Amino acid sequence: HEAARTTVGAGSGGTSGVFAGNIGNDASQAREWSAGVAPRFVAPFDAIYGGLGATYISDDTTIRVSNGNIDFSKFTVLAGSITASGSTNGTGSTARFSGASWMASNGSVFWVADNVNQIRQVTTGGVVTLLAGSVTAGDTDGVGSAARFRNISGLAYNGGFLYVAEGASAHRIRKVDVTTGSVTIFAGALTP
């Protein structure tokens, strides 16, 4: 799988092309960048600029990072494992993801929707912790693992809060305090 690149250009509408990776759909062929060999992604979902020249990509069971000041095509695994999934907190390859998708950042840390029902916090050093939610879907406001989400479909950060869109059957936006992990309803309701 590939991560696409789009360049916004004045007048011409910009250009697009392959940013990193190769076409393919075999998860067993996923790999990190190594000298002369391009990275291969499993299922790249979201990409964000995290500051200091780094670009982050959520890729199923991993979070990949590239330092754009060196070479944008050299994505390495920051956290998670190419070959194992789960919900384990940890640092680097000891952390586990099971469906890393939507991401948001405040420039020093970022958050990843994982398994569509929980939000994981990731530092630029690859330390992964649970901010809020559980692998079990639900509709409960609360703090940390006591909160439940249903079908996270987007994340946005602003002023100390993470705004979490819940699509499909939830039809609402939740607000998460990134310092305490407290989750409340911001807008919407379970019935459209």
N, C-alpha and C positions, 0 to 999 in steps of 0.2 A: 504494500500500500504506500501511497505517496502523500506527502503534505504539500499542498499547493502554495504557490507564491503569486501574489498579485501586487504590481507596482502601480501606484497612482501617478499618472503623468499629466502635465498641463497640456490641454488641447487634444492629445491623441487618445485619451481614455486609459492610458497605461498599458501594461503588458501582463501576461500571466504565464506560468510555467511550473515545472517541478522545483520545489524548494528543497526537499530531501526525500529519500526513500526510493523504492522500486515498486512497479506494479506486481501484484501477486495477491493470493488470498489464502495461503497456507501458513497458519500461525506457527507451525514448526520451523518455518524459515526465518522467523523474526531474529534480528541480531542487532548488536550495537555497532557503532562505527568503529572501524579499526583502519590502520594505515592502508590506504588504497581501496578500501571496501566501503561502499555506501551503507548507511543504516537501512534496515528493513523494518517497517512498522507492522503491527498486528491489526489494529483498528484505530487509527488516529481520529480523535473526536474534536478536540478544541485546541486552540493555540493562543497564547497570550505573551505579551512583552512584559517581562518582570523587572525591568530596570537594569542598569549596569551592563547593557548590551546583551542580556540573556533572553532567549526565547524558550518557552516551555510548551510542551505538547503532551496532552493526556492521550495515552495509547493503551487502552484496555487494562492491562495489569501493571503498567509502568507509567511513570512521569519521566519524560525525556527532556534534556536541556541542551542547548547549544549556546556557546558564547559567540555572539555575532561579531565581536571585535576580532575574532580569530578566523572562523570559517563557519558560515551558516549551515553547511551540509553535514557537519560533524556532530550529530546528536548522540549523546550518551545517556544511559539510565541514571537519573538522579535518585529515584526511589522506586521500590517495587522489584518484581522479578519477571523476566520474560517467560519463564517456564512454570511459575506457580502463582496461584491467586488466593485471595482471602481478605480478611479485614484486620490484620495484625498491625498495631502501631509499632514503629521502630525507626531505625536510621538506615538509609540507603537500601541495600539488598535484603535487609531483615524485615522491612515493611512489606505489606501485601495490599493489593487492590483487587477488586473483582468487578471492574466495569467503570474505570475512571472516565469521566465525561466532562461536563461543564466546569469552567474555571473562572476565577476572579482573583485580583491581586490588589494590594495596597502599596506595592513597590518594595516591600521588605519581606512579606510572607504572601502565600497564596492559598486559596481554598479550592478543593476539587469535590464535585459531586461524585460519590462512589456507590455503585450498585443502586443508583437512583433514589435511595432512601437515607443516605447519610452524607455528612459533609466532613471532609478530612482537611486538616491544616497541614501545610508543607512549608518548611523553611528552605531558604536557598542552600542550606547545608544538607538537605535531604532528610530532615527529622520530620516524621509523620505522626500526627496525633489526631484523635477524634475531636471535632469541635461540637457537633450536634448530630442527633439522629441515631439510627440503628439499622441493621440489615433487615429488620422487620418493618414493613410499611405500616403507617397509621396516621392519625389526625390529631395527635396530642401536642399541645404546647408544653414547654418545660425547659429544663436546663440540661445541656450535654446529652448523655445517652438516654435520658428520660423523655426527650422530645422524639416525635415521630413525623416523618415526611412521607408523602405519597407522590411518586413519579416526578422527581425534580427535573425541570425542563429549562433551567437557566439560572445563572448567578450574576449578581452585580454588587460591587462594593462602593459605599459612599459614607464618609464621615463616621467611621467606627462601627458601621453596620453592614451586614451582608443581606442582600435582598434575594430571596429564593422563590423563583416561579415554580409552581406545581401545576403541571398540565394534566391531560387526560381526565381522570375522575375527580381531581381536587379543585381546579378552577380558582386558585388564589395565590397571593403573594405573602410569603412569611418573612419576618424580620429577625435577624440573628445578631445579637451583640457579640462581636468578635473577641471581646475581653472576657466575658462571663459564659458564653455559650447559651444564653437565654433566648428561647424561641417564642415569638408571639405572632399572631395574625396581623398583617399590615393592611391588606385589602382583599376583597373577594369572599366567597363562601363555597362550601362543598357542593351546593347545587347552583348551576349556572343561571 
